[in-house]
Amino acid sequence: MPEGTVIKPPVSPKLAIVFIGAALCLLPWTYYLMRSLPDETTAAHWRWAWVGFDLLLAWTAVGTAIRILMRSPKLIIVSTVTGTLLIVDAWFDVMTAASGTERIVAICLAAFAEIPAALFCLRIAFLVEGIFEQARPHLLGQGFKIEGKRLIPPDLDRQAPEA
């Protein structure tokens, strides 16, 4: 690949503006919620909300294990989702726990199980992503190209020495 060649990313950098806009819109909404929501409430389907969430967490943990065994690059995504769900679980366990022993148990589980497990999952994702980051310049140097959302191998006929 000629030096100075610019490779078009598979996702437009302009999309970052959409995410920044969404984050900025969330700030006043979050302030509104902070001022308007009650400190306590009764929730319908409370049991099933937690059961569903924990089943989703179990599903992503199994998905992470499967992707590890398959040595799949999709491990980056599944491990990140698992880690994120563990952090969300820790947050809501602590925030919804009643005071006293229930709160202490929730804090201990968050501090010694959920958050360390989440960090471990995120570390896995960063390690796998780092491998791809290291491989990228070598692939480009061998003539691979990124077109759209696909990795295109070099034209081997053009590079073969003539007999």
C-alpha positions as CSV (number, residue, x, y, z in Angstrom):
1,M,0.0,0.0,0.0
2,P,1.5,3.3,-1.0
3,E,2.7,5.5,1.8
4,G,0.3,8.3,2.7
5,T,-2.7,6.3,1.6
6,V,-5.8,7.3,3.6
7,I,-8.0,4.4,4.5
8,K,-11.7,5.3,4.9
9,P,-13.0,3.9,8.2
10,P,-16.0,1.6,8.1
11,V,-18.0,4.0,10.2
12,S,-18.1,7.7,9.4
13,P,-16.4,9.9,12.0
14,K,-19.3,12.3,11.6
15,L,-21.4,9.8,13.5
16,A,-19.5,10.9,16.6
17,I,-21.4,14.2,16.5
18,V,-24.7,12.2,16.9
19,F,-23.3,10.5,20.0
20,I,-22.0,13.8,21.5
21,G,-25.4,15.4,20.8
22,A,-27.2,12.5,22.5
23,A,-24.9,12.8,25.5
24,L,-25.5,16.6,25.7
25,C,-29.3,16.0,25.5
26,L,-29.1,13.6,28.4
27,L,-27.7,16.2,30.7
28,P,-30.8,18.4,31.1
29,W,-33.0,15.3,31.0
30,T,-31.0,13.8,33.9
31,Y,-31.3,17.0,35.8
32,Y,-35.1,17.0,35.3
33,L,-35.3,13.4,36.6
34,M,-33.1,14.2,39.6
35,R,-35.5,17.0,40.5
36,S,-38.8,15.3,39.7
37,L,-38.6,11.6,40.6
38,P,-39.6,10.4,44.0
39,D,-36.9,9.0,46.3
40,E,-39.0,5.8,46.8
41,T,-41.6,4.1,44.6
42,T,-43.3,0.8,44.1
43,A,-42.5,-0.9,40.9
44,A,-44.7,-3.3,39.0
45,H,-43.0,-6.5,37.9
46,W,-40.1,-5.9,40.2
47,R,-39.2,-9.6,40.5
48,W,-39.4,-10.2,36.7
49,A,-37.3,-7.1,36.0
50,W,-34.4,-8.5,38.1
51,V,-34.9,-12.1,36.9
52,G,-34.8,-10.9,33.3
53,F,-31.8,-8.8,33.9
54,D,-29.9,-11.6,35.6
55,L,-30.8,-14.1,32.8
56,L,-29.4,-11.5,30.3
57,L,-26.3,-11.3,32.4
58,A,-26.0,-15.1,32.5
59,W,-26.6,-15.3,28.7
60,T,-23.7,-12.8,28.0
61,A,-21.4,-14.6,30.4
62,V,-22.1,-17.9,28.5
63,G,-21.5,-15.9,25.2
64,T,-18.2,-14.6,26.5
65,A,-17.1,-18.2,27.4
66,I,-18.1,-19.5,24.0
67,R,-16.3,-16.7,22.2
68,I,-13.2,-17.4,24.3
69,L,-13.3,-21.1,23.4
70,M,-13.9,-20.2,19.7
71,R,-11.1,-17.7,19.8
72,S,-13.5,-15.4,18.1
73,P,-12.8,-11.7,17.5
74,K,-16.4,-11.1,18.5
75,L,-15.2,-11.7,22.1
76,I,-14.4,-8.0,22.1
77,I,-18.1,-7.2,21.9
78,V,-19.6,-9.9,24.1
79,S,-17.0,-9.4,26.8
80,T,-17.7,-5.6,26.8
81,V,-21.4,-6.2,27.1
82,T,-20.9,-8.6,30.0
83,G,-18.6,-6.2,31.8
84,T,-21.1,-3.3,31.2
85,L,-24.0,-5.4,32.5
86,L,-22.0,-6.3,35.6
87,I,-21.4,-2.6,36.4
88,V,-25.0,-1.8,35.9
89,D,-26.0,-4.7,38.1
90,A,-23.6,-3.5,40.9
91,W,-25.0,0.0,40.6
92,F,-28.7,-1.0,40.8
93,D,-28.0,-3.6,43.6
94,V,-26.4,-0.9,45.8
95,M,-28.8,1.9,44.9
96,T,-32.0,-0.2,45.4
97,A,-30.8,-2.1,48.6
98,A,-32.5,-1.2,51.8
99,S,-30.2,0.3,54.4
100,G,-28.5,-1.9,57.0
101,T,-27.4,-5.5,56.2
102,E,-28.9,-5.5,52.8
103,R,-27.0,-2.4,51.7
104,I,-23.7,-3.8,53.2
105,V,-24.1,-7.1,51.3
106,A,-24.8,-5.2,48.1
107,I,-21.8,-3.0,48.6
108,C,-19.6,-6.0,49.3
109,L,-20.9,-8.0,46.3
110,A,-20.3,-4.9,44.1
111,A,-16.8,-4.2,45.5
112,F,-15.5,-7.8,45.6
113,A,-17.4,-9.6,42.9
114,E,-19.3,-7.6,40.3
115,I,-16.9,-4.7,39.7
116,P,-13.8,-6.9,39.6
117,A,-15.5,-9.3,37.3
118,A,-16.6,-6.4,35.1
119,L,-13.0,-5.0,35.0
120,F,-11.8,-8.5,34.1
121,C,-14.3,-8.7,31.2
122,L,-13.3,-5.2,29.9
123,R,-9.6,-6.1,30.2
124,I,-10.2,-9.2,28.0
125,A,-11.9,-6.9,25.4
126,F,-8.9,-4.5,25.5
127,L,-6.4,-7.3,25.1
128,V,-8.1,-8.8,22.1
129,E,-8.6,-5.4,20.5
130,G,-4.9,-4.7,21.1
131,I,-4.0,-7.7,19.0
132,F,-6.1,-6.4,16.1
133,E,-4.6,-3.0,16.5
134,Q,-1.1,-4.5,16.3
135,A,-2.1,-6.6,13.2
136,R,-3.6,-3.7,11.3
137,P,-0.3,-2.1,10.0
138,H,1.0,-5.6,9.0
139,L,-2.1,-6.4,7.0
140,L,-2.0,-3.0,5.3
141,G,1.7,-3.5,4.6
142,Q,0.8,-6.8,2.8
143,G,-1.7,-5.0,0.6
144,F,-5.0,-5.7,2.4
145,K,-7.6,-3.0,2.1
146,I,-10.6,-2.0,4.1
147,E,-13.6,-1.3,1.7
148,G,-16.9,-0.6,3.3
149,K,-17.1,-3.0,6.2
150,R,-14.9,-5.7,4.7
151,L,-11.3,-6.6,4.8
152,I,-10.2,-7.2,1.2
153,P,-7.1,-9.4,0.6
154,P,-4.4,-8.2,-1.8
155,D,-4.7,-9.0,-5.5
156,L,-2.4,-12.0,-5.4
157,D,-2.2,-12.3,-9.2
158,R,-0.8,-8.8,-9.5
159,Q,1.9,-9.5,-6.8
160,A,3.0,-12.9,-8.1
161,P,6.4,-12.9,-9.7
162,E,6.3,-13.6,-13.4
163,A,7.9,-16.9,-14.6
